[in-house]
Amino acid sequence: MKLERIREEIDEIDNKILLLFKERLEKTDEVARYKQKNNLPILNVEREKQIIDRICGECNEHTKDYAARLFDTLFDISRDYQKVILTNKE
């Protein structure tokens, strides 16, 4: 397989990831509003740990650390986004 074709396939995957990321941020918005309404903190360490454990359980030894890093980054972004949502409440 040529490098150009492999890169095209990666681009297609990136487009799918972007769509899912945008959906995730929409849900993050909903979570932020729920937490605000119910006086819940943005950070939920136990929930994040459960997700990391579940995700890593789906990975092999070579990919689990990378998956954990990816989801740690997603959690950081989600917490930051929630703070923005709550700061700019309508």
C-alpha positions in Angstrom: 0.0 0.0 0.0 1.3 3.4 -0.9 2.0 6.1 1.8 -0.5 8.4 0.1 -3.3 5.9 0.4 -2.5 5.2 4.0 -2.6 9.0 4.8 -6.0 9.3 3.0 -7.3 6.5 5.3 -5.9 8.3 8.3 -7.6 11.5 7.1 -10.9 9.6 6.9 -10.4 8.4 10.4 -9.6 11.9 11.6 -12.8 13.2 10.1 -14.8 10.5 12.1 -12.9 11.4 15.3 -13.8 15.0 14.8 -17.5 14.3 14.4 -17.4 12.2 17.5 -15.5 14.9 19.4 -18.0 17.5 18.5 -20.8 15.2 19.7 -18.9 14.6 22.9 -18.6 18.4 23.5 -22.4 18.7 23.0 -22.9 16.1 25.7 -20.3 17.9 27.9 -22.5 21.0 27.6 -25.5 19.0 28.9 -23.4 17.5 31.7 -22.2 21.0 32.8 -25.7 22.4 32.9 -26.9 19.3 34.9 -24.1 19.7 37.4 -24.7 23.4 37.8 -28.4 22.8 38.4 -27.7 20.1 40.9 -24.7 21.8 42.6 -22.3 19.1 41.6 -18.6 19.6 41.1 -17.1 19.5 37.6 -14.4 17.0 38.6 -15.5 13.4 39.2 -12.3 11.5 39.8 -14.1 8.1 40.3 -16.0 8.4 37.0 -12.8 9.3 35.2 -11.0 6.3 36.8 -13.9 3.9 35.8 -13.7 5.1 32.2 -9.9 4.8 32.0 -10.1 1.3 33.5 -12.8 0.3 31.0 -10.9 1.8 28.0 -7.6 0.2 29.0 -9.4 -3.1 29.4 -10.2 -2.9 25.7 -6.6 -2.3 24.7 -3.6 -4.5 24.4 -0.4 -3.9 26.4 1.1 -1.8 23.6 -1.8 0.6 23.3 -3.3 0.9 26.8 -1.0 3.7 28.0 -1.7 5.7 24.8 -5.4 5.2 25.2 -5.2 6.4 28.9 -3.3 9.5 27.7 -5.9 10.2 25.1 -8.7 9.9 27.5 -6.9 12.0 30.2 -6.6 14.7 27.5 -10.3 14.4 26.7 -11.2 14.7 30.4 -9.0 17.8 30.7 -10.7 19.4 27.6 -14.2 18.4 29.0 -13.5 19.9 32.4 -12.2 23.1 30.8 -15.2 23.2 28.5 -17.6 22.8 31.4 -16.0 25.7 33.1 -16.5 27.9 30.1 -20.1 26.8 29.8 -20.8 27.6 33.4 -18.9 30.9 33.2 -20.9 32.0 30.1 -24.2 30.7 31.3 -27.3 32.0 29.6 
